[in-house]
Amino acid sequence: MYYFIINPNSSSGKGLLIWKSIEPVLKERNVDYHPFFTKDRESTAHLVKRLCTEKAPATIVAVGGDGTVNDVLNGLANFENITFGYIPSGSGNDLARGLHLETDPEKALERILSPTRTESLRIASVSTPAFSRRFLVSSGLGFDAAVCEGALHSRFKKFLNQLHLGKLTYTGIALKELFLSHCPKAKLILDEATVVEVPAMFFTAAMNLPYEGGGFQFCPKADPKDDRLDLILVEKMPKLKILCLLPTAFFGKHTRFHGVHIYTFKEATLITERPLFLHTDGEIPGKTMEATWRLLSEKLSMILE
Ligand SMILES: Nc1ncnc2c1ncn2[C@@H]1O[C@H](COP(=O)(O)OP(=O)(O)OP(=O)(O)O)[C@@H](O)[C@H]1O
C-alpha cells in the first residue's frame, strides 16, 4: 500500500498542482494508495507515526519540499517495515539535488512505482535543552538558519515562486541577513575529544547531504551512506569577503577560503554565547544556545531510482 503525504501549499501551491497531475496515473494503473493532505508540522508527524505503527509494511511517499520530508521523518517509526519515496515540490529542493532524484513529477512517480534502486540512508538528530528533531539534509545554527527563518515569513516568496524564481527568495534574504548578522563567540566539541574555540562564528551547519539553502554545496563530501556527519563552521569575516565566498559555495569551492572549516564527526556539540535560530532541513524549531548533532542508528530505506 502507498500512503501519499502531500503538502498542498509547498512552493506556494505547487504541491497541490503536482498531486493533481499524478493522481490520475495512480487511478489509471489501479495502484492501491491513500492520499493525506498535510496541515502543519505536528499533525504530519503524528499521522506518519500512526501509519508506521498500524499500516506497516507500507511505502510512504512525501509530496512537498524539504520541510515536508522533515515533518514526515520526524514521525517515522518501525523503520525496517517502511519504504520511503519522494516527489519534490519545494522551492529549495536540496534533498532532491543531493540525492540526484528525479524532479519531474510523473517520472518521479514512475520510479516510486517501479524502483530499480532503494538504499539505506543514515539519518541524524539535533538535541537542544528545549527540543529534539531528526533531519536528513542539514541542521544549522546562525546565518543559514536566520535565512530560513526570514524565508518562512517572506512576502516575496510566493510571488517569486510563481515566477519559478523561488531560489531568489533565499538570495535576497541572505543579503539582508548578512548585513544584520552579529557573530557570537562559540565553542565546538567534536566526538567528546576535540574542542574548537571560535572567537566569532558566522554559522555552523551539520550536514548529511552536500547542499542546503537552495544549492549551496557547503559540505561537498557529505554522504548519507557513510558513518559520519560533515560539519561546516564559518568564522566571522569581512562582509565583502562573504559576498565573494557565497557564490563559490554553489560549486563547493568555498572551502579554500581562510576561516572556513570542514570537520567530520559522529557527535558534535556547539555552544554559543547567545541564542541563535536553529534549522532542521530548512524548518525552524526554535532558538538555542546549545545544540548537539548526532547520527542515529535507524536507517531510512529510500527509493532513489
Ligand atoms: N496545508 C499546509 N498549509 C500551509 N503550510 C503547511 C501545510 N502543510 C504543511 N505546512 C508547513 O509547510 C512546511 C514545509 O514546507 P516545505 O518545505 O515542504 O515547502 P516549501 O517551504 O515551499 O519548500 P522549500 O523548503 O523547498 O522552500 C511545514 O513545516 C509545515 O509547517
Ligand as a Chemical Component Dictionary entry (heavy atoms), coordinates in Angstrom:
data_LIG
# 
_chem_comp.id                   LIG 
_chem_comp.type                 NON-POLYMER 
_chem_comp.pdbx_formal_charge   0 
_chem_comp.three_letter_code    LIG 
# 
loop_
_chem_comp_atom.comp_id 
_chem_comp_atom.atom_id 
_chem_comp_atom.alt_atom_id 
_chem_comp_atom.type_symbol 
_chem_comp_atom.charge 
_chem_comp_atom.model_Cartn_x 
_chem_comp_atom.model_Cartn_y 
_chem_comp_atom.model_Cartn_z 
_chem_comp_atom.pdbx_ordinal 
LIG N1  N1  N 0 -1.516 22.681 4.347  1  
LIG C1  C1  C 0 -0.494 23.451 4.708  2  
LIG N2  N2  N 0 -0.582 24.802 4.588  3  
LIG C2  C2  C 0 0.438  25.613 4.940  4  
LIG N3  N3  N 0 1.608  25.168 5.450  5  
LIG C3  C3  C 0 1.758  23.843 5.597  6  
LIG C4  C4  C 0 0.729  22.919 5.226  7  
LIG N4  N4  N 0 1.167  21.681 5.476  8  
LIG C5  C5  C 0 2.414  21.807 5.987  9  
LIG N5  N5  N 0 2.754  23.107 6.079  10 
LIG C6  C6  C 0 4.008  23.698 6.530  11 
LIG O1  O1  O 0 4.912  23.713 5.422  12 
LIG C7  C7  C 0 6.225  23.411 5.904  13 
LIG C8  C8  C 0 7.037  22.691 4.875  14 
LIG O2  O2  O 0 7.065  23.377 3.650  15 
LIG P1  P1  P 0 8.021  22.786 2.519  16 
LIG O3  O3  O 0 9.433  22.971 2.957  17 
LIG O4  O4  O 0 7.626  21.411 2.206  18 
LIG O5  O5  O 0 7.723  23.658 1.270  19 
LIG P2  P2  P 0 8.445  24.984 0.797  20 
LIG O6  O6  O 0 8.725  25.827 2.008  21 
LIG O7  O7  O 0 7.638  25.568 -0.290 22 
LIG O8  O8  O 0 9.769  24.403 0.158  23 
LIG P3  P3  P 0 11.273 24.733 0.437  24 
LIG O9  O9  O 0 11.562 24.318 1.861  25 
LIG O10 O10 O 0 11.973 23.882 -0.547 26 
LIG O11 O11 O 0 11.423 26.211 0.210  27 
LIG C9  C9  C 0 5.991  22.510 7.106  28 
LIG O12 O12 O 0 6.946  22.660 8.098  29 
LIG C10 C10 C 0 4.624  22.892 7.647  30 
LIG O13 O13 O 0 4.761  23.719 8.797  31 
# 
loop_
_chem_comp_bond.comp_id 
_chem_comp_bond.atom_id_1 
_chem_comp_bond.atom_id_2 
_chem_comp_bond.value_order 
_chem_comp_bond.pdbx_ordinal 
LIG N1  C1  SING 1  
LIG C1  N2  SING 2  
LIG C1  C4  DOUB 3  
LIG N2  C2  DOUB 4  
LIG C2  N3  SING 5  
LIG N3  C3  DOUB 6  
LIG C3  C4  SING 7  
LIG C3  N5  SING 8  
LIG C4  N4  SING 9  
LIG N4  C5  DOUB 10 
LIG C5  N5  SING 11 
LIG N5  C6  SING 12 
LIG C6  O1  SING 13 
LIG C6  C10 SING 14 
LIG O1  C7  SING 15 
LIG C7  C8  SING 16 
LIG C7  C9  SING 17 
LIG C8  O2  SING 18 
LIG O2  P1  SING 19 
LIG P1  O3  DOUB 20 
LIG P1  O4  SING 21 
LIG P1  O5  SING 22 
LIG O5  P2  SING 23 
LIG P2  O6  DOUB 24 
LIG P2  O7  SING 25 
LIG P2  O8  SING 26 
LIG O8  P3  SING 27 
LIG P3  O9  DOUB 28 
LIG P3  O10 SING 29 
LIG P3  O11 SING 30 
LIG C9  O12 SING 31 
LIG C9  C10 SING 32 
LIG C10 O13 SING 33 
# 
